[in-house]
Amino acid sequence: MRVYFTDRFRLPLPRTHPFPMEKYTRLRARVEAERERLGATLAEPPAASDDELATAHSRAYLGRVVEGRLSKDDVRRLGFPWSGEMVERSRRSTGATIAAARDALDDRVAVSLAGGTHHAFADRPEGFCVFNDAAVAARVLRRDGAVRRVLVVDTDVHQGNGTAAIAAGDPSIFTFSIHGARNFPRVKTESDLDVPLEDGTGDEEYLAALDRGLDEALGRAAADLAIWVSGADPLAGDRFGRLALSKAGLLERDARVLERLGEAGLPVAVTMAGGYSRRVDDTVDVHLGTVRTAARFAAGIPVRGT
């Protein structure tokens, strides 16, 4: 199973900034420690090119990002100060999802230890997201003739509003988002299928809603590739989460997503997305569980009981 990492490309953030950059380094270290057992081959991805990014973003927006001309409103929406390092990090994170999607077509599944930047719109950033990696990867593979239709399964606790907006009216991308109803973004963008959940939703209710959502999404999408925006932020106690899933519940989520996608014959590119637990290692535990489940899926081993 190919696993892409991007943690060498860091953002220069204030010490008190809420974004947990350290989680990427810790996650890669733990994946490397289990590399043989996981059957993982780790690699650093290429940077997404301007032409690749332009499949989902306007050229005007790309110019503002690359040349450091983001407006004050852009920077406020994004939540990061502009820097050249931010641009390179965002290119690499998107490049990792493109590469994982391509590899998944041959290897059943591939993983990015970053990605899931689902709040980025075609013409603006939002919510720590500069480029929308899932939308770019779907459009690049469609452009190259590798796929006809892509299903984006978004289980991050926040709705994938940017992905939904970019894919609106595009029959080659089906967007499914299961998320906190009252959480960020305040104003949602309609996905092809949205499953909103109330604050405090726990394992049992969440998993039942997920099953129903997967049934409908797989029935409607007619896809030949899935991009899964996994997310660690449904974990109980996450600073920005507001749901109440346990680590065991999130492992079961991972198993159900991959099991159902596998039954449908879909290769899967997995991205990590958000996670903001007060203990960074709690977020890393959830992401590592997702990687472990993906490794079982890649090996053809039943994913339950990971």
C-alpha positions as CSV (number, residue, x, y, z in Angstrom):
1,M,0.0,0.0,0.0
2,R,1.5,3.3,-1.0
3,V,1.4,6.0,1.7
4,Y,2.2,9.6,0.9
5,F,3.6,12.0,3.5
6,T,4.1,15.8,3.4
7,D,5.2,16.7,6.9
8,R,8.6,18.1,5.7
9,F,6.5,21.0,4.3
10,R,5.4,22.9,7.3
11,L,3.6,26.2,7.8
12,P,5.3,28.9,9.8
13,L,2.5,29.5,12.4
14,P,2.4,31.3,15.7
15,R,3.0,29.0,18.7
16,T,-0.6,29.5,19.9
17,H,-2.2,28.8,16.5
18,P,-4.9,26.1,16.9
19,F,-3.9,24.2,13.8
20,P,-2.0,21.0,14.9
21,M,0.9,20.8,12.4
22,E,2.7,18.5,14.7
23,K,0.2,15.7,14.1
24,Y,1.6,15.0,10.6
25,T,5.1,14.4,11.9
26,R,3.8,12.2,14.7
27,L,1.6,10.2,12.3
28,R,4.3,9.5,9.8
29,A,6.6,8.3,12.6
30,R,4.0,5.9,13.8
31,V,3.3,4.6,10.3
32,E,7.0,4.2,9.7
33,A,7.3,2.2,12.9
34,E,4.6,-0.2,11.7
35,R,5.7,-0.1,8.0
36,E,6.4,-3.8,7.6
37,R,3.3,-5.0,9.4
38,L,1.2,-2.5,7.4
39,G,2.8,-3.5,4.1
40,A,3.3,0.2,3.5
41,T,5.6,2.0,1.1
42,L,6.1,5.6,2.1
43,A,6.8,8.3,-0.4
44,E,6.9,12.0,-0.7
45,P,4.4,13.3,-3.3
46,P,5.1,15.6,-6.2
47,A,3.7,19.1,-6.0
48,A,0.4,19.7,-7.8
49,S,1.0,21.8,-10.9
50,D,-0.8,25.0,-11.9
51,D,-2.6,23.1,-14.7
52,E,-3.7,20.4,-12.2
53,L,-4.9,22.9,-9.7
54,A,-6.8,24.8,-12.5
55,T,-9.0,21.8,-13.1
56,A,-10.9,22.9,-9.9
57,H,-9.7,26.4,-9.2
58,S,-9.8,29.6,-11.2
59,R,-6.6,30.9,-12.7
60,A,-7.3,34.3,-11.0
61,Y,-7.4,32.6,-7.6
62,L,-4.3,30.6,-8.3
63,G,-2.5,33.8,-9.1
64,R,-3.5,35.4,-5.8
65,V,-2.3,32.4,-3.9
66,V,1.0,31.8,-5.6
67,E,2.0,35.5,-5.8
68,G,1.0,36.4,-2.3
69,R,-1.9,38.6,-3.2
70,L,-4.6,37.1,-1.0
71,S,-6.9,39.8,0.3
72,K,-7.5,40.5,4.0
73,D,-10.8,38.7,3.6
74,D,-9.1,35.7,2.0
75,V,-6.6,35.5,4.9
76,R,-9.4,35.9,7.5
77,R,-11.4,33.1,5.8
78,L,-8.3,30.8,5.6
79,G,-7.1,31.3,9.1
80,F,-3.4,31.1,8.0
81,P,-1.0,33.9,7.2
82,W,0.3,33.8,3.6
83,S,3.8,32.4,3.1
84,G,5.7,30.7,0.3
85,E,5.8,27.6,2.6
86,M,2.0,27.6,2.8
87,V,1.8,27.5,-1.0
88,E,4.3,24.6,-1.3
89,R,2.6,22.7,1.5
90,S,-0.8,23.1,-0.2
91,R,0.6,22.0,-3.5
92,R,2.2,18.9,-1.9
93,S,-0.9,18.0,0.0
94,T,-3.0,18.1,-3.2
95,G,-0.3,16.2,-5.1
96,A,-0.5,13.5,-2.5
97,T,-4.2,13.0,-3.1
98,I,-3.7,13.0,-6.9
99,A,-1.0,10.4,-6.5
100,A,-3.0,8.3,-4.1
101,A,-6.0,8.3,-6.4
102,R,-3.9,7.1,-9.3
103,D,-2.3,4.4,-7.2
104,A,-5.6,3.2,-5.9
105,L,-6.7,2.3,-9.4
106,D,-4.0,-0.3,-9.5
107,D,-3.5,-1.2,-5.8
108,R,-7.1,-1.0,-4.5
109,V,-6.2,1.6,-1.9
110,A,-3.6,4.3,-1.3
111,V,-3.3,6.8,1.5
112,S,-2.3,10.4,2.0
113,L,-1.3,11.3,5.5
114,A,-2.5,14.8,4.8
115,G,-5.3,16.2,2.5
116,G,-9.0,16.5,3.1
117,T,-8.9,20.3,2.4
118,H,-12.6,20.3,1.7
119,H,-13.5,23.9,2.5
120,A,-11.5,25.4,-0.3
121,F,-13.7,26.9,-3.1
122,A,-12.9,27.4,-6.7
123,D,-12.1,31.1,-6.1
124,R,-11.3,31.4,-2.4
125,P,-9.8,29.7,0.6
126,E,-11.6,28.8,3.8
127,G,-11.2,27.0,7.1
128,F,-7.4,26.1,6.9
129,C,-7.9,24.9,3.2
130,V,-6.1,26.5,0.3
131,F,-6.6,24.0,-2.5
132,N,-9.4,21.4,-2.6
133,D,-7.4,18.2,-3.0
134,A,-10.4,15.9,-3.5
135,A,-11.9,18.0,-6.2
136,V,-8.6,18.5,-8.0
137,A,-7.8,14.8,-7.9
138,A,-11.2,13.8,-9.2
139,R,-11.0,16.4,-12.0
140,V,-7.4,15.4,-13.0
141,L,-8.2,11.7,-13.2
142,R,-11.3,12.5,-15.2
143,R,-9.4,14.8,-17.5
144,D,-6.8,12.1,-18.1
145,G,-9.4,9.5,-18.9
146,A,-8.6,7.3,-15.9
147,V,-12.1,7.4,-14.5
148,R,-15.6,8.4,-15.5
149,R,-17.2,9.2,-12.1
150,V,-15.8,9.8,-8.6
151,L,-17.6,9.4,-5.3
152,V,-16.3,11.7,-2.5
153,V,-17.2,10.2,0.9
154,D,-16.6,12.9,3.5
155,T,-16.8,11.8,7.1
156,D,-14.9,14.8,8.6
157,V,-17.1,16.4,11.3
158,H,-17.4,19.6,9.2
159,Q,-19.4,19.7,5.9
160,G,-17.4,19.6,2.8
161,N,-18.8,22.8,1.5
162,G,-16.0,23.7,-0.9
163,T,-16.1,20.3,-2.5
164,A,-19.9,20.5,-2.9
165,A,-19.6,23.9,-4.5
166,I,-16.9,22.9,-7.0
167,A,-18.8,19.7,-7.9
168,A,-22.2,21.4,-8.2
169,G,-23.5,20.7,-11.7
170,D,-20.6,18.3,-12.5
171,P,-22.1,14.8,-13.1
172,S,-18.6,13.2,-12.9
173,I,-18.4,13.9,-9.1
174,F,-20.9,12.7,-6.5
175,T,-20.4,14.3,-3.1
176,F,-21.6,12.7,0.2
177,S,-21.0,14.5,3.5
178,I,-22.0,13.2,7.0
179,H,-21.3,16.0,9.5
180,G,-22.3,18.1,12.5
181,A,-25.5,20.0,11.6
182,R,-24.6,23.0,13.8
183,N,-20.9,23.0,13.2
184,F,-18.7,25.0,10.8
185,P,-19.4,26.2,8.2
186,R,-22.4,28.1,9.5
187,V,-23.9,28.3,6.0
188,K,-23.7,24.9,4.3
189,T,-23.4,24.3,0.5
190,E,-25.7,21.5,-0.7
191,S,-23.9,18.3,-1.5
192,D,-25.4,15.6,-3.7
193,L,-26.1,13.9,-0.3
194,D,-25.9,15.5,3.1
195,V,-26.4,13.7,6.4
196,P,-26.4,16.3,9.2
197,L,-26.1,15.2,12.8
198,E,-27.0,16.9,16.0
199,D,-24.4,17.9,18.6
200,G,-23.5,15.0,20.9
201,T,-24.3,12.3,18.4
202,G,-22.5,9.1,19.6
203,D,-21.4,5.8,18.1
204,E,-24.6,4.0,17.6
205,E,-26.6,6.8,16.1
206,Y,-23.7,7.9,13.9
207,L,-23.0,4.4,12.5
208,A,-26.7,3.9,11.7
209,A,-26.8,7.2,9.8
210,L,-23.5,6.3,8.1
211,D,-24.9,3.0,6.9
212,R,-28.0,4.7,5.4
213,G,-25.9,7.4,3.8
214,L,-23.5,4.9,2.2
215,D,-26.5,2.9,0.9
216,E,-27.9,5.9,-0.8
217,A,-24.6,7.3,-2.1
218,L,-23.4,4.1,-3.6
219,G,-26.8,3.6,-5.2
220,R,-26.7,7.0,-6.8
221,A,-23.1,7.7,-7.6
222,A,-22.3,5.0,-10.2
223,A,-18.7,5.7,-9.6
224,D,-15.5,3.9,-10.5
225,L,-13.3,5.5,-7.8
226,A,-13.9,6.8,-4.3
227,I,-11.9,9.5,-2.5
228,W,-12.5,9.3,1.3
229,V,-12.1,12.4,3.4
230,S,-11.9,10.5,6.7
231,G,-11.4,13.0,9.6
232,A,-10.5,12.5,13.2
233,D,-12.6,15.3,14.5
234,P,-15.8,13.4,15.2
235,L,-13.9,12.1,18.3
236,A,-15.6,13.1,21.6
237,G,-13.8,16.1,23.1
238,D,-12.4,17.4,19.8
239,R,-12.0,21.2,20.2
240,F,-13.9,21.9,17.0
241,G,-16.0,18.7,16.8
242,R,-19.2,18.7,18.9
243,L,-19.9,15.0,18.2
244,A,-19.2,12.3,20.7
245,L,-17.7,9.3,18.9
246,S,-15.3,7.0,20.7
247,K,-12.0,5.7,19.2
248,A,-13.7,2.3,18.9
249,G,-16.6,4.0,17.2
250,L,-14.3,5.7,14.7
251,L,-12.5,2.4,14.0
252,E,-15.9,0.9,13.2
253,R,-16.7,3.9,11.0
254,D,-13.5,3.2,9.1
255,A,-14.3,-0.5,8.7
256,R,-17.8,0.2,7.4
257,V,-16.7,2.8,4.9
258,L,-14.0,0.6,3.4
259,E,-16.0,-2.5,3.6
260,R,-18.9,-1.0,1.7
261,L,-16.7,0.7,-0.9
262,G,-14.9,-2.6,-1.4
263,E,-18.1,-4.5,-1.8
264,A,-19.0,-1.9,-4.5
265,G,-15.7,-2.7,-6.3
266,L,-14.4,0.9,-5.8
267,P,-10.7,1.6,-5.4
268,V,-10.2,4.2,-2.6
269,A,-7.9,7.1,-2.1
270,V,-7.8,7.9,1.6
271,T,-7.1,11.4,3.1
272,M,-6.8,12.3,6.7
273,A,-8.6,15.7,7.0
274,G,-9.3,17.4,10.3
275,G,-8.6,16.5,14.0
276,Y,-8.2,19.0,16.8
277,S,-8.1,17.0,20.1
278,R,-6.5,18.8,23.0
279,R,-4.0,15.9,23.1
280,V,-2.5,15.7,19.6
281,D,-1.8,12.0,20.1
282,D,-5.6,11.3,20.4
283,T,-6.0,12.7,16.9
284,V,-3.0,10.7,15.7
285,D,-4.5,7.6,17.2
286,V,-7.6,8.0,15.1
287,H,-5.7,8.7,11.9
288,L,-3.4,5.7,12.6
289,G,-6.5,3.5,13.0
290,T,-7.7,4.7,9.6
291,V,-4.3,3.8,8.0
292,R,-4.3,0.4,9.7
293,T,-7.8,-0.3,8.4
294,A,-6.8,0.7,4.9
295,A,-3.8,-1.7,5.1
296,R,-6.1,-4.6,5.9
297,F,-8.3,-3.5,3.0
298,A,-5.3,-3.4,0.7
299,A,-4.3,-6.9,1.8
300,G,-7.7,-8.3,1.2
301,I,-8.1,-9.1,5.0
302,P,-11.5,-8.5,6.6
303,V,-11.4,-5.0,7.9
304,R,-13.6,-5.6,11.0
305,G,-11.6,-6.1,14.2
306,T,-8.7,-3.8,13.1
